[in-house]
Amino acid sequence: MDLALLRTFVTVHRAGSFTRAAALLGLSQPAVTSQIRTLERQLGRPLFLRRARGVTPTTIGDELAHRAAPHLDALVEIAETGLDEGSGVRTLHIAGPPEFTALRALPALTPLVGRGLAVRASFLGDTEEILDGLAAGHHDLAIATTRPRGGLLVSTPLCDEEHVLVAAPRWAGRLSPEVLLSKGAVLLEQLPVVEVHESLPFVSRYWASVFETKPAAAATVIAPDLRAVRDSAASGAGLAVLPRYLCEEALRQGRLVALLDPPVPPLRTYFLVVRTGTLALSPLARAHEELLRAAGNW
């Protein structure tokens, strides 16, 4: 059986789409369709059922993928190891939220840069955009705040970040913790809000977790970078919800004050996401391992 046909088959099985598989393989969609039809003729059985949106594997298709994929991944690992030993710099393309990627992920990869790894980072605020880019082959590794579905992408929990409701001291002085816990949702909605988007993603998540309601406030300042949100809040522009790692120094310095200390603080989980099978590639595997190791100290 032709290994090229099997490689195309496994890619389609993981991608769930001839079009997406074609992009990953660097082939045209008709070429992928032709290769799958050839393999189906050789086996005498259909491997996929065509749907309005993509394809789903038949029972035979699932069985073949289960048997073939590990061996194809092993061959990729052998080939990649040989390339890695005989070449100089290898390049890792990583995508993720701008603040977390800049302040956490990239510094954690520094040891690998010293051992010959080159890094190209893409800062993207939208998780769907990050995962779509990874699925299309634009990135090797992604940091996402939601776990992807389907067989094309595989995720590993990286770390949790605690969210903190903060404001400059002049605002915090008006609100005691006791008052906040009893009437917090109503009182806080009377204050200006600093956020990354009009939909108030961080404030809404905090309100739902702590107050079990939706905020009625509208943002006064919108800045699509949490570092700008932090600095605007510290200057007195309004309250904000921030990851603790991002505002910890400002809290220590007294430029920001935590307005509440809920018994169960709101958390958001980050995931490391790769395309299925690509952890056989040694530069990617090393980066994946290094990030997981560093996350133990975050």
N, C-alpha and C positions, 0 to 999 in steps of 0.2 A: 504494500500500500504506500502511495506517495506521501512522504512526510509533509510536503508543502500543502497538500489537500487537508491533512489532519490539522496542521497549524491553522489553516483558514477556518476549518470546522470548529476547533476549540475557541477561536476568537469570536466567531459568530455566537457560539453557545454562551459565552460569557457576556457578550455585548447585548444579546437579545435583539440584534438588528443587523441586516446586511449592510446598511448604509454606515452605521457606526463602526462596524468591523472593517469595512473598506478604508475608512479614515485611519484606523489604528494600524492597518497593514500597509498603507500607502498604495492601495490598489483602487481600481474603479469599482463601483457597485456592480456593474454587469460582470466583471471578472470574478468577483466573489460569488455571485449567483451561479456562474458557470462552474466554478470549482465545486460548489456544494452539490450541484446537480450531477457532476461527474462522480463524486464520491457516493451519492445515493444510487446511481446506476451500478457502480461497482459492488455495493453492498446488497442491492436489490430491495432496499427498504427506505422509506422516507425518514429523514432525520429531523425535519422541522415542519411545523404547521404554520403557514403564512397567515398573519393576522393583519388587521387594519393598521396597527402600530407595531411593527416589528414582527418577530417570529417567536414561537415557543417550541422547545424540543419535544419530540416524541419520546416514548419510553426507550426505544432503541437509541435515540440521540443522547438521552441522559446517560444510558449505560456506556455508550462509546466515550462520551466526555469523561466519565468517572474513571474509565480504564486508561484513556490516552493522555489526559492532561498532565498527570504527575510525571510521566516519562518525557513529554515534550518540555516541561519546565526544567527537568533535570538536564536535558540536552542544552537548553539555553544557559543553564548555570555553568556547564562545562565549557561551552564556547566563550561565555563572558569572562570566566576566570582566566582563560588563556589570553584574552584580549587585555584584561586588566594587568596581567603580569608583564606584558610586552609593550605597554603604552605609558604615556606620561599622565597628564591631567585628565580626569574624567569629570563630566559635568552633570550636576544634579539640578533639576528644575523643580522648585518647590513653590507652592501657592498657599496662601492663607490670609486670615484677617490681618490688616496692616500692623496693629499695635502688638498683638501676641507674636506674630512672626518676627517683627523687628526686635522686640525686647526679650523674647524667650527663645524662639527656635533658632534664629541665625547665630546668636552667641553660643548656643549649645553645639553647633556644628563646627565651631572654630578648630577643635582638635583634628577634625578630618581634613580641613583646608590645609593644615600644616603637613598632612600626609598625602597631598596630591589631589584633593577633591576641589573642583570649581563649583560654585553655587550661583544659580540664577534665581532670584526671588520675584514673585508676582504678588502684589498686595491687592486683595480683592475683598470687598466688604460683604458680598452676597454669597451665602453658602451654596446655593444652587448653581451660581456661576462658577464657583470653585470646583464643584463636583463634575459639572458638565465639561469644563476644561480638562480635568483629569481623565474623564472617560474618552474624550476626543484625542488624547495623547499629547496635549499641549504641556502638561506637567507630568513629573514622575511621582511626586509625593504631594499630598494635600493635607492641610490641617482644617478640619471642619467642625462645626458645632452641632451637627446632626449626623446620625448614623445612616449611611446610604442603604438603599434597598437594591435588590437584584443581585445577579451573580457576577457582574462585571467588576464591581469594586468591593474591596474587603477592608474593614476598619478595625482598629485596635484602640481602646480607650487610652488616652494619653494622660490627662489630669483633669481635676475639677478646679474651677475658680469661684471664689466667694464674691458675691455682689454686695456692695455697701452703699447705703443711702447717705450722701454727704452734702455739705454746704459750707460756705465761708462762716467764720465765727459770728459775724453780725446777724446772719439769719438764724444760726443755731441757738443764739442767746434768747430768742423769743419762744423756743419750743423745748419744754422739759420732756424727758423720756416718759414720765407718767402721763402727761397730756397726750403725747404722741400715741402711746399704746391704747388710750381710750378713745381719742378722736382723731387719730393720725391721718387717716385717709382724707377726711374733710379739710383739716387744717393745712395739710401739705398741698392740696390742690389750689389753695389761695396764694401760693408762692410761685415765682417764676421758675421755669424748668429749662435745663440745658440738656440737649439730647443729640443723637447722631442722625435722627431721621424724624420726619413729621409723625410717623406712626408710633413714636415713643417705645421702641422695642425694649430698652432696658428698664425704663420706669414701669411699663405695663407688666413685664415679667415679675418685677419686685412687688408691685401692688397685688398681683394675683397670688403670689406666694405668701406674703406677710399679712395683707388686709383682706384677701379673698374677694377682691372687687377689681373693677377697672378704673383707672384714673380718669377724671373728668377734665384734667388740665390740658392746656395746649402749650407747646414749647415756645419759649421766648427766644432762645438761641439754638440754632441747628448748625452743627459742625460735624462732617462725616469722618471724624477721627477722634477716638476717645481721649487722646492726649490733649486735643484742643478743648474737649468737653471738660476735662479735669482743670485745665488752666483757667477756663472761663468761669467755672464754678468757684475756684479759689479766689478769683478777682471780685467775686460777689454778684455774678450775673444771675445766680439762682441755684436751686438744688439739682443734684444729678445722682444717678446710680452708676457706680464704677466698679470694675474688678479690683479687689483689694491689692493685688500686686502693683496695679497701676497708680494707686493713690496712697500707698503705704507711707512713702516718704513725705508727702504733703500732710498726711495725718500726724506723723511724728513732729514735723516742723510747726504744726498748728495752723497751717494755711487752710486746711480743711478740717471739719469736725464730723465724725460719724453721728448721725441723728438718732439712729436706733441700733440696738444690739439684740436682734430677735433670737429666741432660743434655737430655732433652726434657720440659719441664714440661707438665703437663696443661692443656689449653685448652678453653674453651667459647665457641662462636660465638653472637653475637646477630644477629637478623635484623629488619629493618624490614618489616612486613607491612601491605598494604592490600588492599581489594577490587579486583579487576580492573577497570580503567577509571576508577577514582576519582582517579588522579593527574592527570586532566584538570581537577580542581577546584583553582584557584590557591592557596587557603590551605593545602591539604593538600600540594600540590607544593612550596610554599616551605618548609614544615616538614620534609618529606622531604629536601629538598636541604640544609637547614641542619644537620640531624642527621648526614647523611653527611659534610658538611664538617667539623663539630666532631669526628667520630670519628677523623679523621686525626691528631688530637693526643692521643688517649686511650691 
